[in-house]
Amino acid sequence: MLDVRQPEEMHESLGGIANAQLIPLHELKARLAEIPRDKPNVAVCHAGMRSGQATVILRGGGLARYANLRGGMLLWSQLGSPTWQSQAGTREGTE
């Protein structure tokens, strides 16, 4: 999972997805080399707009096996999927 939100968004009520790699959208082109190429993956953001843009960047960079999580963290949370909340710089799982 690739999270393309801003780092400060991790401290908001939606939290994040465990083990997701955080690379803000505006840094993505410069950091393509950091992204695993060996398996299919999903990009996520708050509501799906930035992650949709991210999939275009990823595919343009040769990472064709990325999909957009439409609905983003809003949908993930509404479905009751597990997240973590950041408190004082630590990850705390919620279910």
Secondary structure, 3 states (H helix, E strand, C coil): CEECCCHHHHHCCCCECCCCEECCHHHCHHHHHHCCCCCCEEEECCCCHHHHHHHHHHHHCCCCCEEECCCHHHHHHHCCCCEEEEECCEEEEEC
